[in-house]
Amino acid sequence: MRRLLIIWSKRAGIQKHITFHCARHSFITNIMLQGANIKTASVLAGHSTVRHTEKYVHIIDKVKQQAVDSLPDLELDDWK
């Protein structure tokens, strides 16, 4: 697995040292960003309970908030 991580990292242009833990964290975060629910992510991560997966939720919440914050302000006067 380590050899594959090195190959994938180089192909992606990533220069930093990528560990299995880092790759696993990225996998879980990405599937949740794509809409997987926490139970599914927990099972795929091999966590014994959903509580172990809950630490990833704050990342998803932050991304969602950034998406909402990126919307332009609406001026109420423009709606009259």
HELIX and SHEET records of a PDB file:
HELIX    1   1 ARG A    2  ARG A   11  1                                  10    
HELIX    2   2 PHE A   20  LEU A   33  1                                  14    
HELIX    3   3 ILE A   38  ALA A   45  1                                   8    
HELIX    4   4 VAL A   50  HIS A   52  5                                   3    
HELIX    5   5 GLU A   54  TYR A   56  5                                   3    
HELIX    6   6 VAL A   57  ASP A   69  1                                  13    
HELIX    7   7 LEU A   76  TRP A   79  5                                   4    
END                                                                             
